Amino acid sequence: MCYAIGPYTAASGLIMVAALLLGMVLLERRSLWIAVVGWFASMFAIHFASEAGALPFLSLFEASLEQSDLAQVAAERAAAAALISIPLAVVMDHLISVWRQDERTLYEAAQFDSLTGAYTRGFAVAIMQRTVLKARGDAKPFGVLMLDLDHFKRINDAHGHARGDLVLKQTTHAVQSTLRAGDIVGRFGGEEFVILLPGADLKQAMGAAERCRAAVEKMKIPDAPYLSVTASVGVAAFPDHGEDLDGLLKASDQAMYTAKANGRNRIESARG
């Protein structure tokens, strides 16, 4: 690059490269274009500052200063710089865009369960941990539901895993359709789901649990209208059944097993 646009651009060329690399590290596309503009500005600034004696780079410009028409020299070399820098900037802009897209894809993969579209267990737990901290500070309640499909192994054994996967997808959609925009649905593993209800007290959480249970029971599985699916739901609330996440998850899980022991396809509240 320095050979194409003249020896005096070595210092400003380093500035440009440093700025471009910084733009890539920051993953900000606008930083890339700022760097290109900054390079042109630095090239002329160093040129005239050296000519005025403010910078010790005069020897780098001697080849240019010997020519009579400095304006023509500057224009020619600026054009040469543009022919190299602009395509380079376009390529790097594209690379940064692809890089950012790859990072978004990886981030989404860490957030969402690939089969059901619910949040992953790890991401759901992270959200719940933040909710616990916020609830403690604001002294506001929230509900935790543990929902488990009844006799799901029988569905897989009798109808195949492909049909079982479809049931899991339908369950996620059915549950989400009954909830508010800010509520969280996470797949905890297998056929078990956890549901976070920010701001909901125990009575509101019980109401939400019943709506989720009823929505699962009413599901119609494509190509299998005869297939009946039900769920058992355990309900816990902050701070009634615990003031930390582990306690709340354990309480809702125990309530879910109580629902199964009492006949399945029902909801149960944790014991205070």
WOCORUR-V104278 format. One record per backbone hydrogen bond with DSSP energy under -0.5 kcal/mol. NH is the residue of the N-H (numbers start at 0). CO is the residue of the C=O. E is the energy in kcal/mol with one decimal. If there is no record, write none. Layout:
BEGIN
nh/co/e
NH/CO/E
NH/CO/E
END
This chain:
BEGIN
nh/co/e
4/0/-1.8
5/1/-1.0
8/5/-1.3
9/6/-1.3
12/8/-2.9
13/9/-1.8
14/10/-1.5
15/11/-2.2
16/12/-2.4
17/13/-2.4
18/14/-2.3
19/15/-2.6
20/16/-2.5
21/17/-2.2
22/18/-2.3
23/19/-2.0
24/20/-2.4
25/21/-2.4
26/22/-0.8
27/22/-1.6
28/26/-0.6
30/27/-0.8
31/27/-0.8
31/28/-0.7
32/28/-1.3
33/29/-2.1
34/30/-1.9
35/31/-1.7
36/32/-2.2
37/33/-2.8
38/34/-2.1
39/35/-1.9
40/36/-2.2
41/37/-2.7
42/38/-2.4
43/39/-1.8
44/40/-2.5
45/41/-2.7
46/42/-1.8
47/43/-2.5
48/44/-2.5
49/45/-2.2
50/46/-1.9
51/47/-1.9
52/49/-0.9
53/48/-2.4
54/48/-0.9
56/54/-0.9
59/56/-1.3
60/56/-0.6
60/57/-1.5
61/57/-0.6
61/58/-0.6
63/60/-1.0
64/60/-2.5
65/61/-1.7
66/63/-1.3
69/67/-1.1
72/68/-1.9
73/69/-2.8
74/70/-2.4
75/71/-2.7
76/72/-2.5
77/73/-2.2
78/74/-2.2
79/75/-2.1
80/76/-2.3
81/77/-2.3
82/78/-2.2
83/79/-1.3
84/80/-3.8
85/81/-1.9
86/81/-0.5
87/83/-1.5
88/84/-2.8
89/85/-2.5
90/86/-2.4
91/87/-2.6
92/88/-2.6
93/89/-2.1
94/90/-2.3
95/91/-2.5
96/92/-2.1
97/93/-2.5
98/94/-2.6
99/95/-2.7
100/96/-2.1
101/97/-2.5
102/98/-2.1
103/99/-2.3
104/100/-2.4
105/101/-2.4
106/102/-2.4
107/103/-2.7
108/104/-2.2
109/105/-1.7
110/106/-1.2
111/107/-2.9
112/117/-3.8
116/112/-2.1
118/184/-2.6
119/110/-3.1
123/119/-2.7
124/120/-2.6
125/121/-2.0
126/122/-2.1
127/123/-2.4
128/124/-2.5
129/125/-1.8
130/126/-2.2
131/127/-2.4
132/128/-1.8
133/129/-2.4
134/130/-2.9
135/131/-2.2
136/132/-1.8
137/133/-2.7
138/134/-1.7
139/134/-1.1
141/237/-0.9
142/196/-2.2
143/235/-3.1
144/194/-2.8
145/233/-2.5
146/144/-0.6
146/192/-3.1
147/231/-2.5
148/190/-1.6
149/229/-2.6
151/148/-0.7
154/150/-1.2
155/151/-2.1
156/152/-2.7
157/153/-2.8
158/154/-2.6
159/155/-1.7
163/159/-1.8
164/160/-2.8
165/161/-1.7
166/162/-2.0
167/163/-2.0
168/164/-2.1
169/165/-2.7
170/166/-2.4
171/167/-2.0
172/168/-2.1
173/169/-2.8
174/170/-2.7
175/171/-2.6
176/172/-1.7
177/173/-0.5
177/174/-1.5
178/174/-0.5
178/175/-1.0
182/179/-1.2
183/195/-2.1
185/193/-3.0
186/118/-2.7
187/185/-0.7
187/191/-2.1
188/191/-1.1
191/188/-2.2
192/146/-3.4
193/185/-2.9
194/144/-2.6
195/183/-2.5
196/142/-3.0
197/195/-0.5
198/140/-1.2
199/196/-1.7
204/200/-2.6
205/201/-2.4
206/202/-1.8
207/203/-2.2
208/204/-2.4
209/205/-2.1
210/206/-1.8
211/207/-2.2
212/208/-2.6
213/209/-2.6
214/210/-2.3
215/211/-2.1
216/212/-2.1
217/213/-1.7
218/215/-1.2
220/218/-0.6
220/223/-0.5
221/219/-0.5
223/220/-2.2
226/223/-1.8
231/147/-2.6
232/265/-2.3
233/145/-2.7
234/267/-2.3
235/143/-2.4
237/141/-2.9
240/236/-3.0
241/238/-0.9
247/243/-1.9
248/244/-2.7
249/245/-2.3
250/246/-2.3
251/247/-2.6
252/248/-2.2
253/249/-2.5
254/250/-2.0
255/251/-1.9
256/252/-1.9
257/253/-1.8
258/254/-2.0
259/255/-1.8
260/256/-2.4
261/257/-1.7
262/259/-1.5
263/258/-2.3
267/232/-2.1
269/234/-2.9
END
